[in-house]
Amino acid sequence: MKSRIFMYLFFFALLFIIFQYMNEKSIFERQENRISSLTTSVEKANDSIAVLNDRLFEATEFSLMGNGMAMDYLERLGFEAEAVQQQVAEAIYEQNGQMGDNPLIPYEGLEGDMKINTIFFLNHRWIIADFTDGTYWGEMLLSYIFDENNQLQIEVISSVLYPR
């Protein structure tokens, strides 16, 4: 009788161990699959980050803050590139506050006043800007320079108004 009880206990323990083994094996396999899936996702994300970093570098290569030679030029004149960028941007946007069209824009607004929306500094001399009257829009290339009295001079080099 005692041997039967031990035999039943042995089989019960054996079945319990087999059940635990199979359960733990399936949990382990699921975790391995999840780790593999997450590893693939991280690799894809890292590849995307690398592509975006390359694009960002290309985009900032032609910008005032991405051009070391342009920043050196301004520093030799006694200016900080960031301060120049802020000063010029404020001077351009201030002209939007005047009644009527922004005087830098060489077109009259047809559906409202022409105002400059955004500007992008290419280097220590040039800016690309876009403008609109709410219906019509265009782009222009501006030149900026500080004269011998350190007064800011802004002039339109070229512009285009796109048809509606």
C-alpha positions in Angstrom: 0.0 0.0 0.0 2.8 2.4 0.9 4.5 1.5 -2.4 1.3 2.4 -4.3 1.1 5.8 -2.6 4.7 6.5 -3.4 4.1 5.4 -7.0 1.1 7.8 -7.3 3.1 10.5 -5.7 6.0 9.8 -8.1 3.6 9.9 -11.1 1.9 13.1 -9.8 5.3 14.7 -9.2 6.4 13.6 -12.7 3.3 15.0 -14.3 3.7 18.2 -12.4 7.3 18.6 -13.4 6.4 17.9 -17.1 3.6 20.4 -16.9 5.9 23.0 -15.4 8.6 22.3 -18.0 6.1 22.7 -20.9 4.6 25.9 -19.4 8.1 27.4 -18.8 9.2 26.4 -22.3 6.3 28.2 -23.9 6.8 31.3 -21.8 10.5 31.2 -22.7 9.7 30.8 -26.4 7.3 33.7 -26.3 9.8 35.9 -24.6 12.5 35.0 -27.1 10.1 35.8 -30.0 9.3 39.2 -28.3 13.0 40.0 -27.8 13.7 39.1 -31.5 10.8 41.3 -32.6 11.9 44.2 -30.4 15.5 43.9 -31.6 14.3 44.1 -35.2 12.2 47.2 -34.3 15.2 48.9 -32.6 17.4 48.1 -35.7 14.7 49.7 -38.0 14.4 52.7 -35.7 18.2 53.2 -35.6 18.3 53.0 -39.4 15.6 55.6 -39.6 17.5 57.8 -37.1 20.6 57.5 -39.2 18.8 58.6 -42.3 17.1 61.5 -40.5 20.5 62.6 -39.1 21.9 62.6 -42.7 19.0 64.6 -43.9 19.3 67.1 -41.0 23.0 67.5 -41.8 22.3 68.1 -45.4 19.5 70.6 -44.5 21.7 72.6 -42.1 24.7 72.6 -44.3 23.3 75.6 -46.1 22.3 77.6 -43.0 23.9 80.3 -41.0 24.2 78.2 -37.9 25.6 75.2 -39.9 28.2 77.2 -41.8 31.4 77.6 -39.8 32.9 80.0 -42.3 29.9 82.3 -42.2 29.9 82.2 -38.4 33.7 83.0 -38.3 33.1 85.9 -40.7 30.5 87.4 -38.4 32.7 86.9 -35.3 35.6 88.7 -37.0 33.2 91.6 -37.4 32.4 91.4 -33.7 29.0 89.8 -34.0 27.6 86.5 -32.7 25.9 84.5 -35.4 22.8 83.7 -33.2 22.4 87.4 -32.3 22.7 88.4 -35.9 20.1 85.9 -36.9 17.7 87.1 -34.2 18.3 90.8 -35.1 17.8 90.3 -38.8 14.7 88.2 -38.3 13.2 90.8 -36.0 13.9 93.6 -38.5 12.2 91.6 -41.2 9.1 90.6 -39.2 8.7 94.1 -37.7 8.0 95.3 -41.2 5.0 93.0 -41.2 3.5 95.2 -38.4 3.3 98.2 -40.7 0.0 99.1 -42.3 -0.4 97.7 -45.7 2.1 95.4 -47.5 5.5 94.5 -46.0 7.8 97.0 -47.8 10.4 94.2 -48.6 7.9 92.4 -50.7 7.9 93.7 -54.3 4.3 92.8 -55.0 1.0 94.3 -53.9 -1.4 92.1 -52.1 -4.6 91.4 -54.1 -6.6 89.7 -51.5 -5.1 91.4 -48.5 -1.7 92.7 -47.3 1.4 90.9 -48.4 3.3 89.7 -45.3 6.4 87.5 -44.8 5.6 84.2 -43.3 8.9 82.4 -42.8 12.5 83.1 -43.3 15.5 80.8 -43.6 19.1 82.0 -43.2 21.3 80.4 -45.9 24.5 82.0 -44.6 26.0 85.4 -43.5 24.5 87.2 -46.5 21.4 85.5 -47.9 17.9 84.6 -46.6 15.1 82.8 -48.3 11.6 84.1 -47.4 8.1 83.2 -48.3 5.2 85.6 -48.3 1.4 85.7 -48.9 -1.7 87.8 -48.8 -3.8 84.9 -47.8 -4.6 83.8 -51.3 -1.5 84.5 -53.4 1.9 83.6 -52.3 5.5 83.8 -53.4 9.2 83.5 -52.4 12.1 85.8 -52.4 15.9 85.8 -51.9 17.1 88.6 -49.6 20.5 89.9 -49.0 21.5 91.4 -45.6 24.7 93.2 -44.6 25.9 95.5 -41.9 27.4 98.7 -43.3 30.5 100.5 -41.9 28.3 102.0 -39.1 27.0 98.5 -38.2 23.5 99.4 -39.6 21.6 96.6 -41.0 20.8 96.8 -44.7 18.3 94.4 -46.3 17.6 94.2 -50.0 15.6 91.9 -52.3 17.8 90.1 -54.8 15.0 88.2 -56.6 11.4 87.2 -56.0 8.6 85.2 -57.6 4.9 85.3 -57.2 3.1 82.1 -57.9 -0.1 82.1 -59.8 -3.2 81.0 -58.1 
